Amino acid sequence: MLRWSRFLPVALFFGLSFARWASAQDLLVGQVAALSNPATTANAKGIQEGIKTYFEYVNAKGGVGGHKVTLISRDDDLTPGRMVAITKEYIADKRVLALAGYVNTGGITEVSKANLPGQARIALIAPLQGDQSIVGAANFYPFRSGYPDEVAALIKEAANTQKKKLAVVYWNITFGPAMMKLAEEEAKSDGVNVVAWVPIDAKAQDKFDAVMKQAVAAVVKARPDSVLMLISGRYSLEFIKQIKNSESADAQLYAMSIVPSGDVVKAVGPAKARGLVIAQAVPFPFSATLPLVSEYQKTMKEYAPQEPLSFSTLEGFVAGKITVEALKRAGKNPTREKVLKALNSMGELDLGGVYVNYSPKARRGWGLIDLTVIGPGGTLLR
C-alpha cells in the first residue's frame, strides 16, 4: 500500500514542514523524535510508524468528525535544543492540536523543564519517557510505565533468581543518578548484595572509548554474577559488547526497556545476546493475549504489512489511539483547549485490557512491567 508517509523522510531531509502537504481541514498532531540518530532510531521510527498506522486506520473509517488526523514528524537528531525549538514551532502553528510520541530523553527533559506544554496549553501524549519527575510536568499524559517500576522489577528478578553479587552500571546524567539511588534502596529491601556501583560519564562523549573501557574493567574487577544496566543507546550496546568478551561474559545482564533487543542482537550476535533480561514498560506485542494487542496486530497487518511487530510500534499505536480518543471527545472543531479538557476528564480509559487514568489530580500510564529475555536466534520471549 502506497502512503504519503513513505515520502515524508524526504521532507525531513530538506527541513520542510509536513503541514504544507496537509489539508486545511486535517487535524494535526506534532511529533519530535531522534529519527536519524543511531542511538534512538529503532525506538523513534517504530513509534512514528505505530502512530501513523493507527491514524491511517482511523482515516480509512472516516477520520474524526469527518476530518483526517495527520502526524507531522520532525527529526531533532538527539539534540535537546533542537527538540525545544521544533516544539516552539509547533506551538506557534495553531493548527497543531496536540503533541505525541516524543523520543529523546535529553530533549523531553528540556521541554519539561521549560514547561512548554503547560505554558502553551497543549497536550504532550505518550512520550517515550519513564522518569516521573519529567512526565509529571503540566499537560504530559504518559502511557509507558515508569523507570522506577522497571528498576524495582529487575532487582526483584535478581533476588528471586538468587543472584549473590550484583554490579550496577549507571549514567551520571538524566535518569541515571535517581535510578541508582532507587536501585540501592530496592537491593537493600530485597536482600541483593551489590558488589560494585559503576558510574559512566555520559558527558565525556569525546572520551567514549576510554570511559567504556574503564567501566567494563571496574565491573570485571568486582567478579559479579549479574549486572544491572541503568544506561541506554550506544553506551548499553558497547557495554554489552565488551562485557561479553571479558572474564565476566557469563554474568546475567539486566537492561531497561529503552534498550531494544534487536539492536543488542545486531551488536553482539544472537549467541552472545541470548539470556539478556529486558524490562518492558509496554505490553508484549507478539502474543495477542490482550484485546489491545489483537487490535494492534490486525491493524499493522492490514495497514503496515512491511513493518515488523515491536514494542515501539505498539507504543506508537497506543499513542495514536489515546490521541484520537481525545480528539473525538473534544467534539466538533477541536482546539488545544478542548483536547486538554477531554484528557483531563477522561478518567480510566480501557485501551483493550490495558488502562490509563487521566484526571486533574493524576495522570497515570499503564503501570505494569513485563520481563522478557532474548532467546535462541535472537527472538524475544516472555
C-alpha positions, 0 to 999 in steps of 0.5 A, a space after each residue: 500500500 502506497 502512503 504519503 508517509 513513505 515520502 515524508 523522510 524526504 521532507 525531513 531531509 530538506 527541513 520542510 514542514 509536513 503541514 504544507 502537504 496537509 489539508 486545511 481541514 486535517 487535524 494535526 498532531 506534532 511529533 519530535 523524535 531522534 529519527 536519524 540518530 543511531 542511538 534512538 532510531 529503532 525506538 523513534 521510527 517504530 513509534 512514528 510508524 505505530 502512530 501513523 498506522 493507527 491514524 491511517 486506520 482511523 482515516 480509512 473509517 472516516 477520520 474524526 468528525 469527518 476530518 483526517 488526523 495527520 502526524 507531522 514528524 520532525 527529526 531533532 537528531 538527539 539534540 535537546 535544543 533542537 527538540 525545544 525549538 521544533 516544539 516552539 514551532 509547533 506551538 506557534 502553528 495553531 493548527 497543531 492540536 496536540 503533541 505525541 510520541 516524543 523520543 529523546 530523553 535529553 530533549 523531553 527533559 528540556 521541554 519539561 523543564 521549560 514547561 512548554 506544554 503547560 505554558 502553551 496549553 497543549 497536550 504532550 501524549 505518550 512520550 517515550 519517557 519513564 522518569 516521573 519527575 519529567 512526565 509529571 510536568 503540566 499537560 504530559 499524559 504518559 502511557 509507558 510505565 515508569 523507570 522506577 517500576 522497571 528498576 524495582 522489577 529487575 532487582 526483584 528478578 535478581 533476588 528471586 533468581 538468587 543472584 549473590 553479587 550484583 554490579 550496577 552500571 549507571 549514567 551520571 546524567 538524566 535518569 541515571 543518578 535517581 535510578 541508582 539511588 532507587 536501585 540501592 534502596 530496592 537491593 537493600 529491601 530485597 536482600 541483593 548484595 551489590 558488589 560494585 556501583 559503576 558510574 559512566 560519564 555520559 558527558 565525556 562523549 569525546 572520551 567514549 572509548 576510554 570511559 567504556 573501557 574503564 567501566 567494563 574493567 571496574 565491573 570485571 574487577 568486582 567478579 559479579 554474577 549479574 549486572 544491572 544496566 541503568 544506561 541506554 543507546 550506544 553506551 548499553 550496546 558497547 557495554 554489552 559488547 565488551 562485557 561479553 568478551 571479558 572474564 565476566 561474559 557469563 554474568 546475567 545482564 539486566 537492561 531497561 526497556 529503552 534498550 531494544 533487543 534487536 539492536 543488542 542482537 545486531 551488536 553482539 550476535 544472537 549467541 552472545 545476546 541470548 539470556 539478556 533480561 529486558 524490562 518492558 514498560 509496554 505490553 508484549 506485542 507478539 502474543 495477542 493475549 490482550 484485546 489491545 494487542 489483537 487490535 494492534 496486530 490486525 491493524 499493522 497487518 492490514 495497514 503496515 504489512 512491511 513493518 515488523 511487530 515491536 514494542 515501539 510500534 505498539 507504543 506508537 499505536 497506543 499513542 495514536 489511539 489515546 490521541 484520537 480518543 481525545 480528539 473525538 471527545 473534544 467534539 466538533 472543531 477541536 482546539 488545544 483547549 478542548 483536547 486538554 479538557 477531554 484528557 483531563 476528564 477522561 478518567 480510566 480509559 480501557 485501551 483493550 485490557 490495558 488502562 490509563 487514568 487521566 484526571 486533574 489530580 493524576 495522570 497515570 500510564 499503564 503501570 505494569 512491567 513485563 520481563 522478557 529475555 532474548 532467546 535462541 536466534 535472537 527472538 524475544 520471549 516472555 
